[in-house]
Amino acid sequence: MRLRLIVTGGALVAGAVTAQLIRHSPTDQSTTRLPEVDIARPAVLDTQSRAQTHIFADVERNPAQTRIKMPQFAGKYKLDKSEKFDEYMKALGVGLATRKIGNMTSPTLTVTQDGDHFVWKSESTFKSQVVDFVVGQEYDFKTMDDRKVKCLVTWDGEKLKEVQKPLPGQEGKETILIREVDKDNNVLMTLYIDDVVCTRLYKRV
């Protein structure tokens, strides 16, 4: 991936400057303008007044390095819509009785965030749970349906991508959870297992 940084204005001196990042796709040659960001100007870089400077930089294909602005997940939410959750639980091996209860509950989600440190608290009449994690650090976890898994959460652009794998000696399958803040400032979760894609929308309250 290549990012082109365009800095507009007069001579560049030490201080702050607003810049525009342009992302070029190597596959379809498309160009995407990313949100403006404030960066530190180099101490010495002479240009003509009103000139436009192009700075090219090759960036590792690492989603965390291409994040321009950290999304803010913190807040309180209520489950509003759920699609294919029963199919998702069934693919995980969750029993019928637990699936029925899971489909009937509408949990409240409370999220606190301090940089890459998150605490997700899910509360319902069926069961409550607290997940405390730091992005990029693996941790062991027992899920609502009593699966024992190893989890790793990483940034995927402005989304949180969680990979859950059964602990050694435990039955089960690998599953992926994607969390994102949508355009309405709600939290959208997309859950993947086998060929099943489940979505759960939590509206901010």
Secondary structure, 3 states (H helix, E strand, C coil): CEEEEEEECCCEEEEEEEEEEEEECCCCCCEEECCCEEEEEEEEECCCCCCEEEEEEECCCCHHHHCCCCCCCCEEEEEEEEECHHHHHHHHCCCHHHHHHHHHCCCEEEEEEECCEEEEEEECCCCCEEEEEECCCCEEEECCCCCEEEEEEEEECCEEEEEEEECCCCCCCCEEEEEEECCCCCEEEEEEECCEEEEEEEEEC
